[in-house]
Amino acid sequence: MTNGPQSGTPQMPDRRRRPPGWANPRSRPFRRGWVRLTRLHELYGVKIGQRHARRHGGALGGFPPILQIQTKSGCNASCVICPQRTIQALFQPAEIEARLYERIVEQCAGEPGLRGVGFVLQNEPLADAALFDRIRHFRRRVTAPVTTFVATNGTLLTPEAVSDLLSSGLDVLHVSCNGFEKADYEAVNRGKCWETFAANLGHLLAQDLSRLAVMVSFVRSALYPEAVDRAIAHWRRRGIPCFVHGINNRGGMVEDYERLARPIDADPPLVRLRKRIVRGALGCCPYPFLQMSVLAGGQVLVCTHDWGRRQVVGDLNTQTIREVWDGPVMRDIRLRHLGGDAGSIPSCERCDVFTNAAFG
């Protein structure tokens, strides 16, 4: 099967005029045309947070703008750009307890500073059979305009799962492609079947997506540098937004990273310039000022990229989200970032996200 995941699947409607999620105001930040405004808003928020942290000993005095929740650990694949096999050998599998989940949802309700909640963290979220029920419960309890999002590798996105997903109240769905044809897709995405993925994605895109902003995502690496550009052009011609970000070493956990990484000097000049501008504008990594990452057991990480769990900054079984977000550990981490001493932080010392501006 070539030319992208289209053959043998239902006819996809033309979405160039009405892109996925067009009727859902909560999905607006992820629509084409709004994405740059959203990024500028996030940059502004990070800069305001940095200023506040400098004046108040690293404290931000609020609630994390973005919360990522791992409802169940593990993944059904083992991609070459991901350390999933390594962490599954290091850490016991876990699924979030109902009491802990309810505790988190209750704290999110009524928080004006919360903008987005992702039901994904270092896992394949659709492996959690209760995922869509959890999203429904969140939507019933949190009435504020908080955007909910999920990122999936697509192999569990069966027609039954799609039907459940569309009725759950989810606002945004990232489908990770990382390939355009069978050969490069299966070379990157070990353990995943191209035919299954293509059929699932084709079925999803043929549905009524007026309330769900679906986008396909790609990680730029040295493995398929030309194919990714063809894939992006293919999907954009059909009105499907693409989310593209740089490869990173997942806190130093990715094996054979030097072979997989796309060197910074291989980027086009305009991309290198843009990365320099972003790094200069931010000054330091934005994650400690922008998001909180909660594992299924309730432990809180510095950010989503600390796959080795080198530094746990709190525990929501015994602390509130606000207590962790402005606790002494997070305050110290922010001050070290602001002082140019991120290398002394266990979770950050081997991470190259900021160097590569991978978030962009």
C-alpha positions as CSV (number, residue, x, y, z in Angstrom):
1,M,0.0,0.0,0.0
2,T,1.5,3.3,-1.0
3,N,0.5,6.9,-1.4
4,G,-0.5,7.2,2.3
5,P,-3.2,5.3,4.2
6,Q,-6.1,5.7,1.8
7,S,-6.6,2.6,-0.3
8,G,-9.2,0.1,0.8
9,T,-10.8,2.5,3.3
10,P,-14.0,4.6,3.2
11,Q,-13.9,7.8,1.1
12,M,-12.6,10.7,3.2
13,P,-14.7,13.9,2.9
14,D,-13.0,17.0,1.6
15,R,-11.9,18.8,4.8
16,R,-10.2,21.8,3.3
17,R,-13.1,24.2,4.0
18,R,-14.2,22.6,7.3
19,P,-11.2,21.0,9.0
20,P,-11.7,18.4,11.8
21,G,-13.0,20.0,14.9
22,W,-14.5,23.1,13.1
23,A,-17.7,23.1,15.3
24,N,-15.9,22.6,18.6
25,P,-14.7,25.9,20.2
26,R,-12.4,23.9,22.6
27,S,-10.4,22.5,19.6
28,R,-9.8,25.9,18.2
29,P,-6.1,26.2,19.4
30,F,-5.2,23.2,17.3
31,R,-6.8,24.3,14.0
32,R,-4.6,25.5,11.2
33,G,-4.5,29.3,11.3
34,W,-4.9,29.3,15.1
35,V,-1.8,27.2,15.9
36,R,0.7,30.1,15.6
37,L,-1.5,32.3,17.8
38,T,-1.7,29.5,20.3
39,R,2.1,29.1,20.3
40,L,2.6,32.8,20.8
41,H,0.1,32.8,23.7
42,E,2.0,29.9,25.3
43,L,5.3,31.8,24.8
44,Y,3.8,34.8,26.4
45,G,2.5,32.7,29.3
46,V,5.9,31.1,29.8
47,K,7.7,34.5,29.9
48,I,5.1,35.8,32.4
49,G,5.7,32.7,34.5
50,Q,9.5,33.1,34.3
51,R,9.2,36.7,35.5
52,H,6.9,35.6,38.4
53,A,9.2,32.8,39.4
54,R,12.2,35.1,39.5
55,R,10.4,37.4,41.9
56,H,8.9,34.7,44.1
57,G,11.6,32.2,44.6
58,G,10.6,29.9,41.7
59,A,6.9,29.9,42.6
60,L,4.2,30.5,39.9
61,G,1.3,30.9,42.3
62,G,-1.3,29.0,40.4
63,F,-2.4,25.8,38.6
64,P,-0.4,24.2,35.8
65,P,-1.8,25.4,32.4
66,I,-1.4,21.9,30.9
67,L,-1.9,18.6,32.8
68,Q,-0.9,15.2,31.3
69,I,-2.3,12.1,33.0
70,Q,-1.1,8.5,32.4
71,T,-4.2,6.4,33.1
72,K,-2.4,3.1,32.3
73,S,1.2,2.5,31.6
74,G,2.7,0.5,28.7
75,C,2.4,0.4,24.9
76,N,1.6,-2.2,22.3
77,A,4.5,-1.1,20.1
78,S,8.2,-0.6,20.4
79,C,9.3,2.2,18.1
80,V,12.9,2.9,17.4
81,I,12.5,6.6,18.5
82,C,11.0,5.6,21.8
83,P,12.5,3.9,25.0
84,Q,9.3,2.0,25.7
85,R,11.0,-1.4,25.9
86,T,13.5,0.0,28.4
87,I,11.0,1.5,30.8
88,Q,8.8,-1.5,30.7
89,A,11.8,-3.5,31.9
90,L,12.6,-0.9,34.6
91,F,9.1,-0.1,36.1
92,Q,6.1,-2.2,37.1
93,P,2.9,-1.8,35.0
94,A,0.3,0.5,36.6
95,E,-3.2,1.7,36.1
96,I,-4.7,4.7,37.9
97,E,-6.9,4.0,40.8
98,A,-10.5,5.3,40.7
99,R,-10.0,7.3,43.9
100,L,-6.8,9.0,42.6
101,Y,-8.4,9.8,39.3
102,E,-11.5,11.3,41.0
103,R,-9.2,13.3,43.3
104,I,-7.4,14.8,40.2
105,V,-10.6,15.6,38.4
106,E,-12.1,17.3,41.5
107,Q,-9.0,19.6,41.7
108,C,-9.3,20.4,38.0
109,A,-12.9,21.5,38.3
110,G,-13.2,25.3,38.5
111,E,-9.5,26.1,37.9
112,P,-9.5,29.1,35.5
113,G,-5.8,28.6,34.8
114,L,-6.1,25.1,33.4
115,R,-6.2,25.2,29.5
116,G,-5.6,21.6,28.5
117,V,-5.6,18.0,29.9
118,G,-3.9,15.2,27.9
119,F,-4.9,11.6,28.7
120,V,-1.5,10.4,27.5
121,L,2.0,10.2,29.1
122,Q,4.7,7.8,28.0
123,N,2.1,5.2,26.9
124,E,-0.4,4.1,24.4
125,P,-3.6,5.5,26.0
126,L,-6.0,3.4,24.0
127,A,-4.6,0.3,25.8
128,D,-6.7,1.5,28.8
129,A,-10.2,0.0,28.3
130,A,-11.7,2.6,30.6
131,L,-10.1,5.6,28.8
132,F,-13.2,6.9,27.1
133,D,-15.3,6.5,30.3
134,R,-12.7,8.5,32.1
135,I,-12.8,11.3,29.5
136,R,-16.7,11.3,29.8
137,H,-16.4,11.7,33.5
138,F,-13.9,14.5,33.2
139,R,-16.2,16.4,30.7
140,R,-19.1,16.0,33.1
141,R,-17.2,17.4,36.1
142,V,-15.1,20.1,34.4
143,T,-17.4,22.6,32.8
144,A,-14.7,25.2,32.0
145,P,-13.4,25.4,28.4
146,V,-10.5,23.0,29.0
147,T,-9.3,21.2,25.9
148,T,-8.9,17.4,26.2
149,F,-6.4,15.6,24.0
150,V,-5.0,12.2,23.3
151,A,-2.1,11.0,21.2
152,T,-2.2,7.5,19.8
153,N,-0.2,5.2,17.5
154,G,-3.5,4.3,15.8
155,T,-3.2,0.5,15.9
156,L,-5.9,0.2,18.5
157,L,-8.2,2.7,16.8
158,T,-10.7,0.1,15.7
159,P,-14.1,1.1,14.3
160,E,-15.6,0.2,17.8
161,A,-13.0,2.4,19.5
162,V,-13.7,5.2,17.1
163,S,-17.4,5.1,17.9
164,D,-16.6,5.2,21.6
165,L,-14.1,8.0,21.1
166,L,-16.5,10.2,19.2
167,S,-19.1,10.0,21.9
168,S,-16.6,10.6,24.8
169,G,-16.3,14.4,24.5
170,L,-12.6,14.3,23.5
171,D,-11.6,17.5,21.7
172,V,-8.3,16.7,20.0
173,L,-6.7,13.5,18.7
174,H,-3.1,13.2,17.5
175,V,-2.5,10.1,15.4
176,S,1.2,9.4,15.3
177,C,2.3,8.3,11.7
178,N,6.1,8.6,11.5
179,G,6.0,7.1,8.0
180,F,4.2,7.4,4.7
181,E,4.6,4.0,3.1
182,K,4.8,0.5,4.4
183,A,8.6,0.2,4.4
184,D,9.5,3.3,6.2
185,Y,6.5,3.1,8.6
186,E,7.3,-0.4,9.8
187,A,11.1,0.4,10.0
188,V,10.3,3.2,12.5
189,N,7.3,1.8,14.2
190,R,8.4,-1.7,15.4
191,G,5.6,-3.9,16.3
192,K,3.0,-2.0,14.3
193,C,1.3,-3.3,11.1
194,W,1.0,-0.8,8.3
195,E,-2.2,-2.3,6.9
196,T,-3.9,-2.2,10.3
197,F,-2.9,1.4,10.9
198,A,-3.9,2.5,7.4
199,A,-7.3,0.9,7.7
200,N,-8.0,2.4,11.1
201,L,-6.9,5.9,10.1
202,G,-9.0,5.7,6.9
203,H,-12.1,4.7,8.8
204,L,-11.5,7.5,11.4
205,L,-11.1,10.2,8.8
206,A,-14.3,9.1,7.0
207,Q,-16.4,9.9,10.1
208,D,-18.2,13.1,11.2
209,L,-15.3,15.0,12.8
210,S,-17.0,18.3,13.3
211,R,-16.4,18.1,17.0
212,L,-13.1,16.3,17.1
213,A,-9.9,17.9,15.8
214,V,-7.9,15.1,14.3
215,M,-4.3,15.7,13.2
216,V,-1.5,13.4,12.1
217,S,1.8,13.8,13.7
218,F,5.4,13.2,12.6
219,V,8.8,13.2,14.3
220,R,11.6,14.5,12.1
221,S,14.5,12.1,12.2
222,A,17.3,10.8,10.0
223,L,15.3,7.7,9.1
224,Y,12.9,9.1,6.5
225,P,13.8,12.7,5.8
226,E,12.2,12.9,2.3
227,A,9.2,10.7,3.0
228,V,8.0,12.9,5.9
229,D,7.8,16.0,3.6
230,R,5.7,14.0,1.1
231,A,3.5,12.8,3.9
232,I,2.9,16.3,5.2
233,A,2.0,17.5,1.7
234,H,-0.3,14.6,1.2
235,W,-2.3,15.2,4.3
236,R,-2.5,19.0,4.0
237,R,-3.9,18.7,0.5
238,R,-6.8,16.8,2.1
239,G,-7.4,19.3,4.8
240,I,-5.9,17.3,7.6
241,P,-3.6,19.3,10.0
242,C,-0.1,18.0,10.6
243,F,1.9,18.3,13.8
244,V,5.6,18.0,13.2
245,H,8.2,18.1,15.9
246,G,11.9,17.3,16.2
247,I,13.3,14.1,17.6
248,N,14.7,14.2,21.1
249,N,16.6,11.7,23.2
250,R,13.7,11.3,25.8
251,G,15.9,12.3,28.6
252,G,18.8,10.2,27.4
253,M,16.8,7.0,27.2
254,V,16.7,6.4,23.4
255,E,19.1,3.7,22.2
256,D,21.3,4.4,19.3
257,Y,20.1,8.0,19.3
258,E,23.1,9.4,17.4
259,R,22.1,7.3,14.3
260,L,18.4,8.3,14.6
261,A,18.8,12.0,15.3
262,R,18.6,14.6,12.6
263,P,21.6,16.9,13.2
264,I,20.7,20.5,13.8
265,D,22.9,21.6,10.9
266,A,20.9,19.3,8.6
267,D,17.9,21.6,9.1
268,P,17.1,24.2,6.4
269,P,18.5,27.6,7.2
270,L,15.1,29.0,7.9
271,V,14.4,26.2,10.4
272,R,17.7,26.8,12.2
273,L,17.0,30.5,12.4
274,R,13.5,29.8,13.8
275,K,14.9,27.5,16.5
276,R,17.5,30.1,17.5
277,I,14.8,32.7,17.8
278,V,12.6,30.4,19.9
279,R,15.5,29.4,22.2
280,G,16.5,33.0,22.6
281,A,12.9,34.2,23.3
282,L,12.4,31.4,25.9
283,G,15.8,31.6,27.5
284,C,15.4,28.1,29.1
285,C,13.2,25.0,28.7
286,P,9.5,26.0,29.0
287,Y,8.2,22.7,30.4
288,P,8.6,23.5,34.2
289,F,6.6,26.6,33.6
290,L,3.9,25.1,31.4
291,Q,2.8,21.5,32.2
292,M,2.6,18.8,34.9
293,S,3.0,15.1,34.1
294,V,1.3,12.6,36.4
295,L,2.1,8.8,36.2
296,A,-0.6,6.2,36.8
297,G,0.6,5.6,40.3
298,G,0.2,9.3,41.2
299,Q,3.9,10.3,41.0
300,V,4.6,13.6,39.3
301,L,7.5,14.1,36.9
302,V,9.3,17.3,36.0
303,C,8.0,16.9,32.5
304,T,6.9,14.3,29.9
305,H,10.4,13.8,28.7
306,D,11.8,12.3,31.9
307,W,11.3,8.7,30.7
308,G,13.8,7.4,33.2
309,R,11.9,9.0,36.1
310,R,15.2,10.4,37.4
311,Q,13.4,13.0,39.5
312,V,9.9,12.6,41.0
313,V,8.8,16.0,42.2
314,G,5.6,15.0,44.1
315,D,2.9,12.5,44.7
316,L,-0.8,13.3,44.2
317,N,-1.8,10.5,46.5
318,T,-0.7,12.7,49.4
319,Q,-0.4,16.2,47.9
320,T,-2.6,18.4,45.8
321,I,-1.8,19.6,42.3
322,R,-1.2,23.1,43.6
323,E,1.1,21.9,46.4
324,V,3.3,20.0,43.9
325,W,3.2,22.7,41.2
326,D,4.5,25.4,43.6
327,G,6.3,23.0,46.0
328,P,10.0,23.4,47.0
329,V,11.2,20.8,44.4
330,M,9.6,22.6,41.5
331,R,10.6,26.0,42.7
332,D,14.2,24.9,42.9
333,I,14.0,23.4,39.4
334,R,12.6,26.6,37.9
335,L,15.3,28.7,39.5
336,R,18.0,26.4,38.2
337,H,16.6,26.7,34.7
338,L,16.4,30.4,34.9
339,G,20.0,30.5,36.2
340,G,21.4,28.4,33.3
341,D,22.1,25.5,35.6
342,A,19.6,22.9,34.1
343,G,22.5,20.4,33.8
344,S,22.5,20.0,37.6
345,I,18.9,18.7,37.6
346,P,18.8,14.8,37.4
347,S,15.8,14.8,35.0
348,C,17.3,17.4,32.7
349,E,21.0,16.8,32.7
350,R,20.9,14.5,29.6
351,C,17.8,15.9,27.9
352,D,18.3,17.7,24.5
353,V,14.7,19.0,24.1
354,F,15.7,22.6,24.6
355,T,18.9,22.4,22.6
356,N,17.0,21.0,19.5
357,A,13.9,23.1,20.2
358,A,12.1,19.8,19.7
359,F,8.9,21.2,21.0
360,G,8.8,23.5,17.9
